[in-house]
């Protein structure tokens, strides 16, 4: 016998017992997005590699180490998307979505990064993200942050902590970067290998290091707040004021820098310690230069993404897994030549009762085996069609849960009985 083929490491199957929780999380988030006026855009999983090199940055870990890239038959370098913002910006430029408009867009689906799999983190992972284009003021920053808080509350995660920071303008950050490099170059023996590499590529990421041996020098590093331009400071103050006015608590974290090169001004993360060490469950920020960087007109923008694997795990561990709803009824067919009539009955019932969950027995079987399947389905009643019922134009309704009398009814009465089950949920 040939060895069974297994899934690829870091590419997980989502089995039926978990998909109801996934659906609950996805639908809850999508309902909140709709309530704030966001429209869905569906984006390809595969893009030109240059799109991510331009947007994320050629010297970032993602582009250098983590992307799934290959050459197609024409010799063009293509990559599976490692995040969604770049593709959304590319689509907006390509299809003229930013001309005279301020679109609010959301998307969802799988992303791909070659990194070490761990709890809540896979090489194929899923996100829902949203982007707003053409609005430069602090009001949209605050509204997006408030919306992400509402999303987390909608799935029962009401104790996540909001952390805020501002990265200022590109010019302010460049001056701060030079000061930061100068500071960390004083401690070459204290920097780990990742930080030494980041010193020449993206020194702000050193501030985000979790290495316990570096926390004292990171704590004493120069603060970006001391290098902010006046306009960025006023913008950030306005964002904070709007959040306070809405009663949303937050913590300003000057070490919050985000992992991608394109962020400017407002950045934010929602963090939770429910999965052990404090982890990010939702993150985003402003990226006013990215549209122009990818080839469009200068366009202010802000966005965020949520990781669905982490959210689903949090819901399962804190609230409990959601279950698929049981059928309202299970259709049993007993006797030779009855199956076709039973299937036809099932179709008539579904036509008459939108929303009816009716599972029909398939594969034959004795009365005992069919009623065993009916009981296992979780349905409250079995609908029995046998030769005697078929001849009389009736169906036997047999209760499977609780009390109740077995009865034979005609089809119109059956529709009324099933309608009661649908209304009861």
N, C-alpha and C positions, 0 to 999 in steps of 0.2 A: 504494500500500500504506500502511495506517495505521501510524503510528509505534508501535513496540513499547512497552508500558507497563513501567516499571521499578519496583523496590521503592522504598519511601519512605526518604529519607535517615535513617540511624540504626536502620533496621529490617532486620536481616540475615537472609538465607536460611542455613540450616545444611544443607550439601549432604551426599550419602551418604558421601563419603570422610571426613567429620568425625564423623558421628553415632556410629560405634563408640566413639570416644574420649569423646564426650559421655555415652554409655550407661555406659562404664566408670567415669567420675567420679561420675555420679549413683548408680549401683548401689553403688559402694564406700562413699559417704557414707551411703546409706540402710542398708546393712548395719551400719555402726558405730552409727547411731542406734537401730536395732533391738536391738543388743547391750546398749544402756544403758536399754532400756525405754521408748523414745519411740514414740508412736502417730501415724499420719498423719492430718491434717485437710486437707480440700480447700476452698479459699476462693474466693469470686468475684473476678474481676478488676476489677469496677466497684463502687464504694462511694459513699455520700454524701460530698460534698466536706467537709462539716463534720467528719466523722470525722478527717480528716487535719489540718484546721485546729486541732482540739482536741488531737490527740496530738503531731504534729510541731511545731506552733507557727505561728501566723498570720504571724509576721514572719521566718520562715526562708526561705532561698533556694528550698527545695523548694516550699513553698506559694505563695510570691509569684511565682516565675518558672518553675518546672520542671514543674508538674503539667499533665497533659492533662485539662482540665475543660471541661464544656459543660452546657447546660441541656437536659433532655429535653422531651418534648411537653407535660408537665404543669408546666413551669417550674421543676423541681427541679434543683439543681446537683449533678452527678455527676462523679466523677473516676476515671480509670484508676489503679490502685493504684501509688504510687511506692515502696512498701516493704510488708513483710508483717506486721509486728508489730501495727499498729493493727487490721487486719482480723481477726487471730487473737484479739485482746482483745475486739473487738466480738462475734465469734462465741461466745466463752466466756461473756460476759455474757448474750447473747440466749438461749443454750441451757442456761444454768444449769450450765456445766461446772466452775465453781469452788466450788460449794456442797459443803462437806464433803470436798473432794477436793484433790489436788495434781497436776493433770494435767501430763504431759510430752508436748508436741505438736510435730510437725514438719510442714512444708509446702514446696512447691516450685512453680516456675512463673515466668512472665514478670512483670516489673515495668516501669514506664514513667516516664521523666523526660525532659523537653525540655532537653537540655544538649548541649554540643558533642561530637560523636562523635570518638573517638580509639581507639588500639589498646587492645583489652580493655574498651572502654566504649561502649555504644550507647544509643540512646533506648528501644528495647525490649531489656531485658537480663534475665537469668535468675538466680534465687537459689534456694538451699535454706536455709531458716531453721528454728530451733527455739526454743521458749519453755517455761519451767517456771513454774508459778503456785502460790502458797500456801506457799512455803518461803523463810524469811527469813535463814537462817544462812549462814555462809561456806562450809559444806561443799558446797552445791550449786553455788556459784560456782566452787570449785576443781574439782569433778567436770566441770562443763561445759567449763572451759578444758582439762582433761586430755583430754576427749572430742574437742574440736576438733583438738588436737594429733594424736590417733590418726587422725582423718579425713585430715589432710594426709599423714601417713606412709603411709596406705593407698593413696594415689594416687601415691606416690613423691616427695612434696615434704617431705623430711626435714631441710631446712636453713633453713626459715622461722624467723624470730626472733619470740618472744613479747614484747610490750610491755604493761605493766600500769599502771593508775593508779586512784585513787579520787576521785570527785567529791563525796563526803560527802553529808550530808542536804541537803534543799532549803533549810533555814534557814542551814546553814553556807555553802552556795554563794551564797546571797543576800548574806551579809556579805562574802564574798570578791569577788563581782561588784562591789559598791560600791567596794571598795578598788582593784580592777583599773581601773575607770573613772577613778577619781581619778588613778591612775598614768599611764594612757595619755593623759589630757587634758593632761599636761605636754608632749606631743610632737605637737601637731597638724600640724606641717609634715613629720613623718616618717611619718605614717600614709597608706597608700594609700586609694583610694576605698572599696574593700570594707571595710577596717578602720574607716574613719570611719563607715560605715553600721552596722557591727556594734557600734560603741561604744554606740549607743543601743538596740540590739535584742538582741544576743547577744555580749557582749564576750569571753566565754571562747573563742569561735571565732578571735579575733585570735591567740591562742597557737598555733593550728594553721596560721597563714599560712606559705606557702612563699616569700614575697617576700624575696630576699636582702638588700635594703636595710633591712629591719626586724629582722633576726635579733639584732642587738646589743641593741635595746631590749626585744625579747621575752625574751632570755636574762636580763635584769635585772629582769623583771617580778616582782611578788610571787608567792609560791608558795602554791598551794591547800593544800599540806600544813601550812603554818603557820596555817591557819584551820580545820582539821578539828576536829570535836567528838570527844570521847573514844571514843564508841561506834563511830563510823565508823573511827577509827584502829585500834581493837581488831579490828573486822571485817576490815579490810584486812590487818592483821598475821596474822590467822588464815588468810586465803586464801593468803598467801605461804608460811606455814609448811606448809600442806597440799601445795602444789606442790613445795616443796623435799623434803618427805618422800617424794614419788613420783618424785623425781629429774628434775623438769622445770625447765630453766633458763629465766630470764626477765630482763627489764630493766624497772625501774620508770621510767616516762617521765612526769614531772609535767606535760608539755605535751600529753599525750593527753587530749582533751576529748570526742571524738566529735561528730558533726554534728547530732544531734537533741536537742531540748530536754528530752525525757522521762528521760534517763539520771540515775541517782543511784548513789552508792557505786562499786562495782567496774565498771571498764570495761577492755576488752582489745582488742588487735589482733595478728594474725599478719601480719608483713610479709616481703616477699621482694624482692630486687633482680634477680631473673632476667629481668624484663621491662624492664631498664634502670634508671631511677630507682626508688628504693625505693617499693614499692606495697603496699597492703593487700590481702590475699587472704581474710581472714576477720576479722570484728569483731563485738563485742557488748558487753553489759553489763547491769547491774541497773537496773530502772525501777519502783521500788516504788510510785510514785504514779499510774501511768498508768491502771490499772483504774478507780480512783475518778474520775480525771479524765474518763474516757469515760462514766461513769454507773453503774459497779458499786460493790460494797462494797470497802473498803480491802483490797488483796491484794498481797503482795510478789510480785515476778516478776523473771526474768532471761531473756535470750535472746541469740541470735547469728544472723548470716547469712553465707553464703559466696557470692561471685559466680562463677557457673559459667563465664562467658566467660574470665575470667582464669585459672581453674584449668585449663580445657581447653587454653588456649594454653601454659601452663606445662608441662603434660604433653607436649604435642606438641613443644615446643622442647627439653625436657630428656630425655625418655624416648623420644619418637617416637610418631607417631600409631598408634592401634590400628586394626586392619582387621576388616571383617566376616568371619566364618568362611566358608570356601568350602563349597559343597554336598558332601555325601558321595558323591553320584552325580548324573549328568546323564542324563535319559531321552530317547533318540532314537527317533523313530517314522518308519519308512521304508515307503513304498508307500501305495497308495490304500486307504481304509477301515481303516487301522491306528490312526489318531489316537485314536479313541474308546476302543479297547481299551487303548492305552498310558496314557491318562488314568485309566482304571479300575484298571489295574495300579498306577499311582502312588498312588491312594487306598488300595488294599489294603495296600501297603507301609507307608504312613504309619500306618495303623491298627495294623499288626503291630509297628511299631518307633517308639514314642514317642521323639522327639528326632532322628529322621532328617531331614536336610536334603537334600531331593530336588528338583532343578530340572528341570522338564519342558520340552522344546522346544515352542514355540508359533509359529504362522505358517508351518508347512511348511518347504519348502526341500529342496535336494538333500542326498545323503549328505555330500558335501564341506562344504557350508555348515553342516549340523547338527553335524558333528564339529568344525568350527572354533569354533562357539559353545560346544560342550562343553569344548573346551580352554581357551577364554577364561574360562569360569566358575570354573576352578581345581579342579574336581572331580577326584578321583583315578581314577575309572572312568566309563565311559559304559555305560548299559544300553540295548541295542538291541532294539527290537521291530519285526520285519518280517513279511511274510506267511508266510514259512517258519517262523519261530519261533512265530508265533501259532498256526499249524496244529498244531505239535508241543507246544504248551503250555510253551514254554521261552523264555528270554531270553539273549541274548548279552552277556557281560560283557567289555568291552574296556578294558584298562588304558590310562590316559592319562598316568601319571606313573611314572617308574622302570621297573623290570623287571617281568615277569609275562606269563603266557600268556593269550591270549584263550580264553574257554571258553563253552560253552552249558550252562545249568543250568535245572533246574525251579524253580518259585516258592519252594518250601520251602528249597531249598539257597541260593537268592538271599537269602532273609531271613537265613540264618546268615552269609553273606558280608558283607552290609551291616551286620549287628550288630557284626562285627569292626571295620569302619571307624568305627562310632559310638564304640566303646570306645577306639579309638585317637585319638579327638578330631576 
